[in-house]
């Protein structure tokens, strides 16, 4: 018996790490006024295969299936396209609309450290904001999230419109520009010869392919120098870069944001700014998150073409990558139950009622369900760090009393249940569900 390749089960500390990441991110989403959405995992294959979706590269990784009605379906490969579908189906939705979603997605791709085939994606999206303010806020959100997680990061960013202008300057045909961008996105993963062969396979002339590779080989190219060298100062992409850079500086993000003119990200639907987030220590090579602007999807899905474009920008956190990075770090585990209700003998109605009253008072409470001997039940509670044990036997039940054992002070007192609840609540505190 084994797991399907690319899937995993989580429990104990591994699950606690994921819960901690999710909790911190969800708190920040709400702080930034994002509303929660929950989109369908199953989608029509026609939607997932749409030319307005992720493109041919991602289409190879879609899990496909048929239902009993013979319909061609697929499992979502990200949360962006289902969100675009939601917007297209609800044209009256008040804009701007800020949403977040945390859910599983599926990609039949390579499996490596921090990358599975069934994994949790965590997205924040802003629909209806045209300017760079949306990207700046998402970058600000990312910076604050990783600061709370204790991970020093670098946000690398670019603008696809600017990259298109740059590729046009080295004579890449406009019809092949997007395809070349997606190849450039593989520079860190492939050898130079492999990238060259892929460029030539796209039908580029060898001189153009060489010019693209020479351009991409530049180390930390300066935006201003590229604009001057290739005459791009007046381009729309260059203007967008300058506008966002100004907001990055104003938001105090300059130190962690680095402009990378060759970053394009692997999905084809991005139309403007794109960004990826990496651990600045270099200890983990996979990205910890990314996103960008994708203005064109919604209007096209609704059949209205570019005339009905809904401006959209998004950010996705890589929960698996973040969890992989954090799993070796010390983790403050969840608090132990404040009280353990232990019936002496079989579970009684009085024991269940006592546990219910403790929980109604907000006190995290465990119950002894195994019927093991009292000594072992107390030892098990003590090993978990439980402060109070509430013992209920036949004599206590008849008297309407309980026996309260303070595991820290090693004292034991018979008293009414209501009094025991007050003592436990005062000294151990209510459960923290935040």
JOKA-V961950 format. One line per field, one symbol per residue. ss: DSSP state (H for helix, E for strand, C for the rest). phi: phi as a letter, one per 40 degrees, with the letter a starting at -180 (. if undefined). Layout:
BEGIN
ss=???
phi=???
END
This chain:
BEGIN
ss=CCCCCCCCCCCHHHHHHHHHHHHHHHHHHHHCCCEECCCCCEEEHHHHCCCCCCCHHHHCCCCEEECCCCCEEEECCCCHHHHHHHHHHCCCCCCCEEEEEEEEEECCCCCECCECCEEEEEEEEEECCCCCHHHHHHHHHHHHHHHHCCCCEEEEEEEHHHHHHHHHHCCCCHHHHHHHHHHHCCCCCCCHHHHHHHHHHCCCCHHHHHHHHHHHCCCCCCHHHHHHHHCCCCCHHHHHHHHHHHHHHHCCCCCCEEECCCCCCCCCCCCCEEEEEEECCCCCCCCCEEEEECCCHHHHHCCCHHHHCCCEEEEEEEHHHHHHHHCCCCCCCCCCCCEEEEECCCCCHHHHHHHHHHHHCCCCEEECCCCCCHHHHHHHHHHCCCCEEEEECHHHHHHCEEEEEECCCCEEEEEEHHHHHHHHHHHHCCCCCC
phi=.accdgbabbafcdccccccccccccccdcccgcccbaccccbccccccdccccgcccccbccbabcccgccbaccbabccccccdcccbccccbcbbbbabacbbacbcbadgbbcbacbbbbbbbgbcccdccccccccccccccccgbcbbbcaabccccccccccbgcddcbccccdcccccdcbbcdccccccccccgccccccccccccccccfccdccccccbgbdccccccccccccccdcccgbdcbbbcbcbcbgcccccbacbabbbcccgcbcccciiiicaccccccccgbgccbcbcaaaabccdcccccccccccbcccccdcabcbcchcdbcccccccccccccgccbbbcbcgccddcccccccccgccbbbcbbccccccgbbbcbccccgbabcacdccccccccccbgccbcc
END
